[in-house]
Amino acid sequence: MITIPNMLTVGRILLTPVLVWLIVRDWRITAFFVFTFAGVSDAVDGFIARQFNQRSRLGAYLDPLADKTLLVSSFIALWYAGKIPLWLIGITVGRDLVILSGFFYLYFSGIRVEMRPLAVSKATTFFQLLTVFSVLGEPLLTMPNVVYTTFFWVTAAFSVYSGWRYFSVGMSLLNARSGGGADL
């Protein structure tokens, strides 16, 4: 279904390669504004979907895909540019791969899973966004290195914990083999 929120989400997906190119070229100020624009468009599409009853099944899948595409690509590009450590990539991207693999395993096992983020996952996304935002914005507002390091560790901790929570939910669903709907 073509809706304004879905068009904004597709636009966010299409901005991702532009953002990566800007990061790799070390045009962080421009990348900062593109990333900020993408974040605002995410908030706007959610607002429109809720306020004007433009929620759709397609949007329920596209929105998190756009968010993950933007975040994972930003993390990898920032690592490539030498701005964030490799271990953080391993944790954040590894978490997403575990969640995605678990989703597909449950799906192909015949267990219906409704895509709803856990509360800790929203906090994880917040800290991932904050990390990218702060690293991209560093040329505009330099902070002590301890602040960036703290963002990295807090992001890693939330990523590990939320990954564990999703894994636990998935294992419970698999063990129950109820075949009924469950939230993930």
Backbone as a printed PyTorch tensor [residue, N CA C, xyz], in Angstrom:
tensor([[[  0.8410,  -1.1730,   0.0000],
         [  0.0000,   0.0000,   0.0000],
         [  0.8930,   1.2450,   0.0000]],

        [[  0.6320,   2.1240,  -0.9410],
         [  1.4110,   3.3480,  -1.0580],
         [  0.7880,   4.3970,  -0.1360]],

        [[  1.5510,   4.7810,   0.8790],
         [  1.1220,   5.8150,   1.8140],
         [  2.2640,   6.8090,   1.9550]],

        [[  1.9640,   7.9620,   2.5110],
         [  3.0160,   8.9620,   2.7420],
         [  4.0920,   8.3990,   3.6660]],

        [[  3.7200,   7.7380,   4.7870],
         [  4.7670,   7.1620,   5.6300],
         [  5.6400,   6.1490,   4.8840]],

        [[  5.0380,   5.3200,   4.0350],
         [  5.8350,   4.3480,   3.2820],
         [  6.7630,   5.0380,   2.2870]],

        [[  6.3030,   6.1260,   1.6700],
         [  7.1720,   6.8680,   0.7500],
         [  8.3470,   7.4910,   1.5050]],

        [[  8.0740,   8.0300,   2.7030],
         [  9.1630,   8.5860,   3.5180],
         [ 10.1610,   7.4970,   3.9160]],

        [[  9.6490,   6.3220,   4.2310],
         [ 10.5160,   5.2040,   4.6170],
         [ 11.3910,   4.7750,   3.4470]],

        [[ 10.8030,   4.6770,   2.2570],
         [ 11.5860,   4.3190,   1.0710],
         [ 12.6380,   5.4020,   0.8090]],

        [[ 12.2680,   6.6560,   1.0090],
         [ 13.2400,   7.7400,   0.8620],
         [ 14.4120,   7.5880,   1.8140]],

        [[ 14.1240,   7.1410,   3.0390],
         [ 15.1920,   6.9050,   4.0250],
         [ 16.1150,   5.7930,   3.5600]],

        [[ 15.5430,   4.7610,   2.9910],
         [ 16.3670,   3.6620,   2.4610],
         [ 17.2570,   4.1780,   1.3350]],

        [[ 16.6940,   5.0100,   0.4680],
         [ 17.4660,   5.5470,  -0.6530],
         [ 18.5390,   6.5430,  -0.2070]],

        [[ 18.3590,   7.1730,   0.9530],
         [ 19.3780,   8.0980,   1.4940],
         [ 20.5930,   7.3550,   2.0410]],

        [[ 20.4180,   6.0870,   2.3710],
         [ 21.4960,   5.3360,   3.0210],
         [ 22.7830,   5.3060,   2.2020]],

        [[ 22.7510,   4.9700,   0.8950],
         [ 24.0260,   4.9870,   0.1600],
         [ 24.6490,   6.3810,   0.0740]],

        [[ 23.8300,   7.4060,   0.0460],
         [ 24.3510,   8.7780,   0.0410],
         [ 25.0860,   9.0420,   1.3550]],

        [[ 24.4680,   8.6490,   2.4590],
         [ 25.0790,   8.8260,   3.7710],
         [ 26.4030,   8.0780,   3.8650]],

        [[ 26.4270,   6.8440,   3.4120],
         [ 27.6580,   6.0420,   3.4460],
         [ 28.7430,   6.7360,   2.6290]],

        [[ 28.4170,   7.2000,   1.4570],
         [ 29.3860,   7.8780,   0.5960],
         [ 29.9450,   9.1190,   1.3030]],

        [[ 29.0650,   9.8850,   1.9480],
         [ 29.5150,  11.0850,   2.6610],
         [ 30.4480,  10.7370,   3.8170]],

        [[ 30.1200,   9.6640,   4.5460],
         [ 30.9730,   9.2530,   5.6700],
         [ 32.3400,   8.8020,   5.1700]],

        [[ 32.3520,   7.9760,   4.1380],
         [ 33.6120,   7.4440,   3.6080],
         [ 34.4850,   8.5680,   3.0410]],

        [[ 33.8520,   9.5890,   2.4760],
         [ 34.5900,  10.7460,   1.9580],
         [ 35.0350,  11.6910,   3.0780]],

        [[ 34.6280,  11.3810,   4.3210],
         [ 34.9090,  12.1830,   5.5090],
         [ 34.2660,  13.5630,   5.4360]],

        [[ 33.0780,  13.6010,   4.8670],
         [ 32.2680,  14.8120,   4.8480],
         [ 31.2440,  14.6770,   5.9610]],

        [[ 31.7600,  14.6280,   7.1870],
         [ 30.9140,  14.3090,   8.3390],
         [ 29.8730,  15.3690,   8.6440]],

        [[ 30.1550,  16.6070,   8.4000],
         [ 29.1480,  17.6340,   8.6900],
         [ 27.9390,  17.4400,   7.7730]],

        [[ 28.1920,  17.2390,   6.4940],
         [ 27.0860,  16.9750,   5.5640],
         [ 26.4050,  15.6590,   5.9370]],

        [[ 27.1970,  14.6470,   6.2770],
         [ 26.6320,  13.3620,   6.6900],
         [ 25.7800,  13.5310,   7.9430]],

        [[ 26.2370,  14.3770,   8.8570],
         [ 25.4790,  14.6650,  10.0790],
         [ 24.0920,  15.2050,   9.7360]],

        [[ 24.0220,  16.1370,   8.7940],
         [ 22.7330,  16.7200,   8.4270],
         [ 21.8590,  15.7230,   7.6600]],

        [[ 22.4640,  14.9010,   6.8230],
         [ 21.6950,  13.8580,   6.1220],
         [ 21.1430,  12.8540,   7.1330]],

        [[ 21.9730,  12.4400,   8.0880],
         [ 21.5380,  11.5000,   9.1210],
         [ 20.4230,  12.1200,   9.9710]],

        [[ 20.5740,  13.3940,  10.3150],
         [ 19.5430,  14.0990,  11.0790],
         [ 18.2410,  14.1630,  10.2870]],

        [[ 18.3350,  14.4670,   9.0080],
         [ 17.1510,  14.5080,   8.1450],
         [ 16.4700,  13.1430,   8.1040]],

        [[ 17.2720,  12.0910,   8.0010],
         [ 16.7080,  10.7320,   7.9770],
         [ 15.9910,  10.4400,   9.2970]],

        [[ 16.5860,  10.8550,  10.4030],
         [ 15.9570,  10.6490,  11.7040],
         [ 14.6510,  11.4100,  11.8400]],

        [[ 14.6350,  12.6370,  11.3630],
         [ 13.4070,  13.4340,  11.4060],
         [ 12.3430,  12.7960,  10.5190]],

        [[ 12.7420,  12.3160,   9.3450],
         [ 11.7600,  11.6730,   8.4540],
         [ 11.1870,  10.4120,   9.0940]],

        [[ 11.9910,   9.7150,   9.9010],
         [ 11.5000,   8.5400,  10.6260],
         [ 10.4260,   8.9520,  11.6240]],

        [[ 10.6880,  10.0240,  12.3560],
         [  9.6950,  10.5090,  13.3270],
         [  8.4330,  10.9930,  12.6220]],

        [[  8.5950,  11.7000,  11.5040],
         [  7.4480,  12.2280,  10.7670],
         [  6.6090,  11.0930,  10.1940]],

        [[  7.2590,  10.0680,   9.6100],
         [  6.4470,   8.9910,   9.0390],
         [  5.6620,   8.2530,  10.1160]],

        [[  6.2600,   8.0940,  11.3020],
         [  5.5420,   7.4630,  12.4050],
         [  4.3670,   8.3060,  12.8730]],

        [[  4.5900,   9.6090,  12.9670],
         [  3.5270,  10.5270,  13.3780],
         [  2.3660,  10.4830,  12.3860]],

        [[  2.6810,  10.5800,  11.1060],
         [  1.6310,  10.5660,  10.0810],
         [  0.8750,   9.2390,  10.1070]],

        [[  1.6130,   8.1450,  10.2290],
         [  0.9650,   6.8230,  10.2470],
         [ -0.0310,   6.7210,  11.4060]],

        [[  0.3580,   7.2260,  12.5740],
         [ -0.5220,   7.1380,  13.7530],
         [ -1.6720,   8.1470,  13.6820]],

        [[ -1.3450,   9.3890,  13.3940],
         [ -2.3510,  10.4510,  13.4470],
         [ -3.3750,  10.3880,  12.3180]],

        [[ -2.9570,   9.9020,  11.1670],
         [ -3.8480,   9.8930,  10.0060],
         [ -4.2190,   8.4770,   9.5810]],

        [[ -4.0510,   7.5470,  10.5080],
         [ -4.4250,   6.1520,  10.2880],
         [ -3.8600,   5.6150,   8.9620]],

        [[ -2.5710,   5.8460,   8.7490],
         [ -1.9190,   5.3650,   7.5310],
         [ -0.9440,   4.2280,   7.8460]],

        [[ -1.2290,   3.4860,   8.9130],
         [ -0.4130,   2.3060,   9.2170],
         [ -0.7090,   1.2450,   8.1690]],

        [[  0.3220,   0.4990,   7.8300],
         [  0.1300,  -0.5830,   6.8640],
         [  1.0440,  -1.7450,   7.2270]],

        [[  0.6740,  -2.8940,   6.7380],
         [  1.4980,  -4.0800,   6.9620],
         [  2.8720,  -3.8890,   6.3080]],

        [[  2.8830,  -3.3240,   5.1050],
         [  4.1440,  -3.0480,   4.4180],
         [  5.0140,  -2.1170,   5.2580]],

        [[  4.4060,  -1.0720,   5.8100],
         [  5.1440,  -0.1300,   6.6410],
         [  5.7110,  -0.7770,   7.8900]],

        [[  4.9750,  -1.7530,   8.4360],
         [  5.4440,  -2.4510,   9.6430],
         [  6.7370,  -3.2090,   9.3680]],

        [[  6.9460,  -3.6220,   8.1360],
         [  8.1850,  -4.3130,   7.7620],
         [  9.2240,  -3.3440,   7.2100]],

        [[  8.7730,  -2.3620,   6.4090],
         [  9.7170,  -1.4300,   5.7850],
         [ 10.3990,  -0.5130,   6.7950]],

        [[  9.6470,  -0.0140,   7.7800],
         [ 10.2100,   0.9590,   8.7210],
         [ 11.4010,   0.3950,   9.4960]],

        [[ 11.2640,  -0.7880,  10.1300],
         [ 12.4450,  -1.3130,  10.8210],
         [ 13.5720,  -1.6780,   9.8490]],

        [[ 13.2140,  -2.1030,   8.6240],
         [ 14.2390,  -2.3930,   7.6230],
         [ 15.0170,  -1.1160,   7.2820]],

        [[ 14.2990,  -0.0190,   7.1070],
         [ 14.9620,   1.2550,   6.8060],
         [ 15.8560,   1.6890,   7.9670]],

        [[ 15.3410,   1.5500,   9.1870],
         [ 16.1330,   1.9240,  10.3560],
         [ 17.4030,   1.0890,  10.4560]],

        [[ 17.2670,  -0.2170,  10.3010],
         [ 18.4300,  -1.1140,  10.4060],
         [ 19.4050,  -0.8670,   9.2690]],

        [[ 18.8930,  -0.6490,   8.0710],
         [ 19.7680,  -0.3750,   6.9250],
         [ 20.5870,   0.8830,   7.1800]],

        [[ 19.9170,   1.9170,   7.6670],
         [ 20.5950,   3.1790,   7.9450],
         [ 21.6220,   3.0230,   9.0580]],

        [[ 21.2270,   2.3850,  10.1500],
         [ 22.1380,   2.2390,  11.2930],
         [ 23.3170,   1.3220,  10.9880]],

        [[ 23.0460,   0.1420,  10.4470],
         [ 24.1330,  -0.8080,  10.1630],
         [ 25.1070,  -0.2030,   9.1540]],

        [[ 24.5640,   0.4180,   8.1140],
         [ 25.4290,   1.0490,   7.1040],
         [ 26.2610,   2.1780,   7.7130]],

        [[ 25.6430,   2.9650,   8.5900],
         [ 26.3690,   4.0620,   9.2480],
         [ 27.4850,   3.5190,  10.1250]],

        [[ 27.1810,   2.4810,  10.9100],
         [ 28.2060,   1.8970,  11.7780],
         [ 29.3720,   1.3560,  10.9500]],

        [[ 29.0760,   0.6240,   9.8920],
         [ 30.1410,   0.0430,   9.0710],
         [ 30.9590,   1.1440,   8.3930]],

        [[ 30.2870,   2.1670,   7.8700],
         [ 31.0030,   3.2700,   7.2160],
         [ 31.8690,   4.0340,   8.2230]],

        [[ 31.3420,   4.2440,   9.4310],
         [ 32.1320,   4.9390,  10.4500],
         [ 33.3280,   4.1040,  10.9040]],

        [[ 33.1590,   2.7920,  10.9480],
         [ 34.3170,   1.9350,  11.2590],
         [ 35.3500,   2.0480,  10.1270]],

        [[ 34.8750,   1.9510,   8.8850],
         [ 35.7640,   2.0390,   7.7280],
         [ 36.5330,   3.3660,   7.7380]],

        [[ 35.8590,   4.4230,   8.1630],
         [ 36.4870,   5.7460,   8.2260],
         [ 37.3550,   5.9070,   9.4780]],

        [[ 37.4280,   4.8680,  10.3060],
         [ 38.2740,   4.9060,  11.4940],
         [ 37.6850,   5.6890,  12.6570]],

        [[ 36.3770,   5.8490,  12.6830],
         [ 35.7430,   6.6650,  13.7170],
         [ 35.1200,   5.8540,  14.8500]],

        [[ 34.8520,   4.5670,  14.6270],
         [ 34.3500,   3.7120,  15.7030],
         [ 35.0910,   2.3770,  15.6550]],

        [[ 35.1900,   1.7020,  16.8020],
         [ 35.9780,   0.4580,  16.8520],
         [ 35.2590,  -0.7470,  16.2180]],

        [[ 36.0610,  -1.6690,  15.7340],
         [ 35.5450,  -2.8760,  15.0910],
         [ 34.7100,  -3.7140,  16.0550]],

        [[ 35.0990,  -3.7840,  17.3330],
         [ 34.3440,  -4.6080,  18.2750],
         [ 32.9040,  -4.1280,  18.4030]],

        [[ 32.6750,  -2.8300,  18.2420],
         [ 31.3140,  -2.3070,  18.3290],
         [ 30.4910,  -2.7510,  17.1170]],

        [[ 31.1390,  -2.8130,  15.9740],
         [ 30.4640,  -3.3260,  14.7690],
         [ 30.0650,  -4.7810,  15.0000]],

        [[ 30.9960,  -5.5630,  15.5180],
         [ 30.7130,  -6.9770,  15.7700],
         [ 29.5120,  -7.1620,  16.6740]],

        [[ 29.4280,  -6.3590,  17.7110],
         [ 28.3230,  -6.4820,  18.6630],
         [ 27.0070,  -6.0000,  18.0540]],

        [[ 27.0000,  -4.8140,  17.4630],
         [ 25.7410,  -4.2650,  16.9580],
         [ 25.2300,  -5.0270,  15.7450]],

        [[ 26.1070,  -5.3070,  14.8050],
         [ 25.6860,  -6.0410,  13.6070],
         [ 25.4160,  -7.5050,  13.9670]],

        [[ 26.2340,  -8.0690,  14.8560],
         [ 26.0110,  -9.4460,  15.3000],
         [ 24.6470,  -9.6090,  15.9400]],

        [[ 24.2540,  -8.6550,  16.7570],
         [ 22.9250,  -8.6830,  17.3810],
         [ 21.8380,  -8.7360,  16.3150]],

        [[ 21.9410,  -7.8540,  15.3230],
         [ 20.9210,  -7.8200,  14.2780],
         [ 20.8890,  -9.1190,  13.4790]],

        [[ 22.0590,  -9.6940,  13.2330],
         [ 22.0970, -10.9730,  12.5100],
         [ 21.4720, -12.0980,  13.3260]],

        [[ 21.7080, -12.1100,  14.6290],
         [ 21.0980, -13.1220,  15.4970],
         [ 19.5760, -12.9700,  15.4830]],

        [[ 19.0970, -11.7350,  15.6110],
         [ 17.6560, -11.4950,  15.6110],
         [ 17.0390, -11.9090,  14.2760]],

        [[ 17.6550, -11.5000,  13.1870],
         [ 17.1410, -11.8390,  11.8600],
         [ 17.1600, -13.3460,  11.6160]],

        [[ 18.2540, -13.9880,  11.9870],
         [ 18.3560, -15.4450,  11.8280],
         [ 17.2860, -16.1530,  12.6530]],

        [[ 17.0880, -15.6850,  13.8880],
         [ 16.0670, -16.2760,  14.7460],
         [ 14.6750, -16.0970,  14.1840]],

        [[ 14.4050, -14.9070,  13.6470],
         [ 13.1030, -14.6510,  13.0310],
         [ 12.8410, -15.6340,  11.8960]],

        [[ 13.8260, -15.7680,  11.0040],
         [ 13.6360, -16.6780,   9.8690],
         [ 13.5450, -18.1350,  10.3120]],

        [[ 14.3030, -18.5080,  11.3080],
         [ 14.2290, -19.8840,  11.8160],
         [ 12.8290, -20.1640,  12.3680]],

        [[ 12.3130, -19.2290,  13.1670],
         [ 10.9630, -19.4060,  13.7130],
         [  9.9230, -19.4380,  12.5950]],

        [[ 10.0770, -18.5370,  11.6450],
         [  9.1340, -18.4670,  10.5260],
         [  9.1040, -19.7800,   9.7550]],

        [[ 10.2840, -20.2960,   9.4270],
         [ 10.3410, -21.5370,   8.6510],
         [ 10.0310, -22.7660,   9.5020]],

        [[  9.9790, -22.5870,  10.8120],
         [  9.5450, -23.6590,  11.7110],
         [  8.0300, -23.6360,  11.9020]],

        [[  7.3790, -22.6940,  11.2410],
         [  5.9270, -22.6100,  11.3200],
         [  5.4190, -21.8350,  12.5190]],

        [[  6.2770, -21.0910,  13.1740],
         [  5.8740, -20.3150,  14.3450],
         [  5.6510, -18.8730,  13.9020]],

        [[  4.4180, -18.4130,  14.0470],
         [  4.0740, -17.0550,  13.6330],
         [  4.6280, -16.0610,  14.6530]],

        [[  5.3260, -15.0710,  14.1650],
         [  5.9340, -14.0560,  15.0270],
         [  5.4640, -12.6960,  14.5380]],

        [[  4.8900, -11.9290,  15.4530],
         [  4.4750, -10.5820,  15.1170],
         [  5.6300,  -9.6370,  15.4240]],

        [[  5.9620,  -8.7880,  14.4670],
         [  7.0880,  -7.8820,  14.6260],
         [  6.7030,  -6.6960,  15.5160]],

        [[  7.1240,  -6.7760,  16.7710],
         [  6.9690,  -5.6680,  17.7130],
         [  8.2490,  -5.5780,  18.5190]],

        [[  8.8550,  -4.3930,  18.5310],
         [ 10.1210,  -4.2860,  19.2710],
         [  9.9010,  -4.3580,  20.7850]],

        [[ 10.8500,  -4.9740,  21.4520],
         [ 10.8580,  -4.9660,  22.9160],
         [ 11.2630,  -3.5730,  23.3840]],

        [[ 10.8930,  -3.2260,  24.6040],
         [ 11.2500,  -1.9060,  25.1470],
         [ 12.7630,  -1.7060,  25.1580]],

        [[ 13.5040,  -2.7500,  25.5220],
         [ 14.9640,  -2.6370,  25.5650],
         [ 15.5300,  -2.4180,  24.1570]],

        [[ 14.8250,  -2.9150,  23.1510],
         [ 15.2690,  -2.7140,  21.7740],
         [ 15.1430,  -1.2430,  21.3710]],

        [[ 14.0990,  -0.5960,  21.8530],
         [ 13.9490,   0.8350,  21.5680],
         [ 15.0810,   1.6310,  22.2280]],

        [[ 15.4480,   1.2430,  23.4380],
         [ 16.5720,   1.8990,  24.1140],
         [ 17.8720,   1.6320,  23.3510]],

        [[ 18.0320,   0.4080,  22.8630],
         [ 19.2220,   0.0620,  22.0740],
         [ 19.3030,   0.9420,  20.8370]],

        [[ 18.1880,   1.0690,  20.1250],
         [ 18.1560,   1.9050,  18.9250],
         [ 18.4920,   3.3510,  19.2740]],

        [[ 17.9680,   3.8340,  20.3930],
         [ 18.2680,   5.1990,  20.8300],
         [ 19.7770,   5.3900,  21.0110]],

        [[ 20.4190,   4.4520,  21.7080],
         [ 21.8550,   4.5990,  21.9570],
         [ 22.6780,   4.3990,  20.6720]],

        [[ 22.2170,   3.5430,  19.7820],
         [ 22.9020,   3.4040,  18.4990],
         [ 22.8080,   4.7070,  17.7120]],

        [[ 21.6030,   5.2930,  17.6890],
         [ 21.4250,   6.5770,  17.0040],
         [ 22.2700,   7.6750,  17.6440]],

        [[ 22.2830,   7.7110,  18.9660],
         [ 23.0750,   8.7000,  19.6850],
         [ 24.5670,   8.5540,  19.3700]],

        [[ 25.0290,   7.3200,  19.2730],
         [ 26.4370,   7.0790,  18.9390],
         [ 26.7650,   7.6130,  17.5530]],

        [[ 25.9550,   7.2590,  16.5630],
         [ 26.2010,   7.7360,  15.1900],
         [ 26.0830,   9.2570,  15.1420]],

        [[ 25.0440,   9.7830,  15.7550],
         [ 24.8200,  11.2250,  15.7810],
         [ 26.0140,  11.9650,  16.3770]],

        [[ 26.5300,  11.4720,  17.5090],
         [ 27.6450,  12.1610,  18.1690],
         [ 28.9360,  12.0620,  17.3630]],

        [[ 29.1880,  10.8980,  16.7620],
         [ 30.4160,  10.7440,  15.9740],
         [ 30.3490,  11.5880,  14.7100]],

        [[ 29.1940,  11.6070,  14.0560],
         [ 29.0540,  12.4470,  12.8630],
         [ 29.1040,  13.9310,  13.2200]],

        [[ 28.5670,  14.2860,  14.3850],
         [ 28.5300,  15.6800,  14.7900],
         [ 29.8010,  16.1810,  15.4480]],

        [[ 30.7760,  15.3060,  15.6100],
         [ 32.0270,  15.6590,  16.2890],
         [ 32.7090,  16.8930,  15.6920]],

        [[ 32.7010,  17.0850,  14.3820],
         [ 33.3350,  18.3180,  13.8840],
         [ 32.6080,  19.5930,  14.3340]],

        [[ 31.3290,  19.4720,  14.6700],
         [ 30.5510,  20.6360,  15.1100],
         [ 30.6350,  20.8650,  16.6110]],

        [[ 30.7230,  19.7590,  17.3670],
         [ 30.7660,  19.8510,  18.8210],
         [ 31.6680,  18.7380,  19.3380]],

        [[ 32.9420,  19.0650,  19.4940],
         [ 33.9030,  18.0790,  19.9700],
         [ 33.7190,  17.8640,  21.4610]],

        [[ 33.6470,  16.6030,  21.8500],
         [ 33.5290,  16.2360,  23.2600],
         [ 34.7800,  15.4530,  23.6380]],

        [[ 35.0500,  15.3400,  24.9390],
         [ 36.2050,  14.5290,  25.3550],
         [ 36.0470,  13.0800,  24.8760]],

        [[ 37.1630,  12.4330,  24.5930],
         [ 37.1320,  11.0520,  24.1040],
         [ 36.3710,  10.1130,  25.0280]],

        [[ 36.3820,  10.3990,  26.3350],
         [ 35.6850,   9.5410,  27.2910],
         [ 34.1720,   9.5180,  26.9990]],

        [[ 33.6420,  10.5920,  26.4600],
         [ 32.2110,  10.6300,  26.1300],
         [ 31.9200,   9.6600,  24.9920]],

        [[ 32.7460,   9.6910,  23.9440],
         [ 32.5440,   8.7680,  22.8200],
         [ 32.7170,   7.3240,  23.2910]],

        [[ 33.7350,   7.0930,  24.0830],
         [ 33.9820,   5.7440,  24.6080],
         [ 32.7900,   5.2700,  25.4430]],

        [[ 32.2330,   6.1590,  26.2300],
         [ 31.0530,   5.8140,  27.0320],
         [ 29.8790,   5.4590,  26.1330]],

        [[ 29.6570,   6.2550,  25.0890],
         [ 28.5850,   5.9380,  24.1350],
         [ 28.8050,   4.5540,  23.5250]],

        [[ 30.0590,   4.2480,  23.1690],
         [ 30.3490,   2.9410,  22.5640],
         [ 29.9950,   1.8090,  23.5210]],

        [[ 30.4150,   1.9430,  24.7810],
         [ 30.1770,   0.8740,  25.7590],
         [ 28.7020,   0.7420,  26.1300]],

        [[ 28.0240,   1.8620,  26.2830],
         [ 26.5910,   1.8030,  26.6050],
         [ 25.8130,   1.2000,  25.4330]],

        [[ 26.1530,   1.6010,  24.2210],
         [ 25.5220,   1.0350,  23.0310],
         [ 25.7720,  -0.4680,  22.9660]],

        [[ 27.0000,  -0.8680,  23.2290],
         [ 27.3410,  -2.3020,  23.2110],
         [ 26.5500,  -3.0620,  24.2760]],

        [[ 26.4670,  -2.5080,  25.4730],
         [ 25.7590,  -3.1790,  26.5710],
         [ 24.2770,  -3.3500,  26.2400]],

        [[ 23.6460,  -2.2890,  25.7450],
         [ 22.2310,  -2.4050,  25.3790],
         [ 22.0470,  -3.3720,  24.2070]],

        [[ 22.9730,  -3.3720,  23.2670],
         [ 22.8800,  -4.2890,  22.1260],
         [ 22.9590,  -5.7400,  22.5840]],

        [[ 23.8970,  -6.0230,  23.4780],
         [ 24.0450,  -7.3980,  23.9880],
         [ 22.7990,  -7.8020,  24.7730]],

        [[ 22.3480,  -6.9260,  25.6570],
         [ 21.1900,  -7.2670,  26.4810],
         [ 19.9260,  -7.4620,  25.6310]],

        [[ 19.6770,  -6.5510,  24.6850],
         [ 18.4740,  -6.7050,  23.8580],
         [ 18.5890,  -7.9260,  22.9590]],

        [[ 19.7910,  -8.2080,  22.4670],
         [ 19.9840,  -9.4340,  21.6780],
         [ 19.6710, -10.6710,  22.5020]],

        [[ 20.1070, -10.6520,  23.7670],
         [ 19.8190, -11.7750,  24.6740],
         [ 18.3120, -11.9010,  24.9180]],

        [[ 17.6270, -10.7730,  25.0870],
         [ 16.1730, -10.8000,  25.3190],
         [ 15.4490, -11.3870,  24.1090]],

        [[ 15.8300, -10.9710,  22.8970],
         [ 15.2040, -11.5260,  21.6980],
         [ 15.5020, -13.0220,  21.5850]],

        [[ 16.7290, -13.3970,  21.8770],
         [ 17.1050, -14.8100,  21.8320],
         [ 16.2560, -15.6000,  22.8220]],

        [[ 16.0710, -15.0670,  24.0250],
         [ 15.2660, -15.7440,  25.0520],
         [ 13.8090, -15.8980,  24.6140]],

        [[ 13.2490, -14.8300,  24.0580],
         [ 11.8650, -14.8980,  23.5630],
         [ 11.7630, -15.9420,  22.4520]],

        [[ 12.7090, -15.9170,  21.5420],
         [ 12.7070, -16.8890,  20.4460],
         [ 12.8070, -18.3220,  20.9350]],

        [[ 13.6760, -18.5450,  21.9140],
         [ 13.8130, -19.8980,  22.4670],
         [ 12.5280, -20.3360,  23.1710]],

        [[ 11.8740, -19.4160,  23.8670],
         [ 10.5980, -19.7360,  24.5180],
         [  9.5480, -20.1210,  23.4780]],

        [[  9.4960, -19.3770,  22.4060],
         [  8.5460, -19.6970,  21.3380],
         [  8.8570, -21.0540,  20.7190]],

        [[ 10.1290, -21.2960,  20.4960],
         [ 10.5320, -22.5610,  19.8980],
         [ 10.2260, -23.7270,  20.8320]],

        [[ 10.5080, -23.5480,  22.1110],
         [ 10.2390, -24.6090,  23.0870],
         [  8.7530, -24.8710,  23.2380]],

        [[  7.9460, -23.8220,  23.1980],
         [  6.5010, -23.9790,  23.3540],
         [  5.8770, -24.6290,  22.1250]],

        [[  6.4440, -24.3440,  20.9660],
         [  5.9210, -24.8850,  19.7040],
         [  4.4020, -24.7580,  19.6360]],

        [[  3.9030, -23.6360,  20.1670],
         [  2.4470, -23.4670,  20.2260],
         [  1.8560, -23.2060,  18.8430]],

        [[  2.6150, -22.6040,  17.9760],
         [  2.0950, -22.2750,  16.6530],
         [  1.1980, -21.0550,  16.6960]],

        [[  0.8480, -20.5800,  17.8800],
         [  0.0170, -19.3800,  18.0190],
         [  0.8660, -18.1290,  17.8600]],

        [[  0.2180, -17.0320,  17.7550],
         [  0.9250, -15.7680,  17.5930],
         [  1.6570, -15.3740,  18.8610]],

        [[  2.7620, -14.7570,  18.6780],
         [  3.5300, -14.2340,  19.8090],
         [  4.2630, -13.0010,  19.3370]],

        [[  4.5370, -12.1190,  20.2550],
         [  5.2440, -10.8860,  19.9100],
         [  6.7440, -11.1000,  19.9870]],

        [[  7.4040, -10.5090,  19.0430],
         [  8.8770, -10.5090,  19.0560],
         [  9.3520,  -9.1210,  18.7870]]])
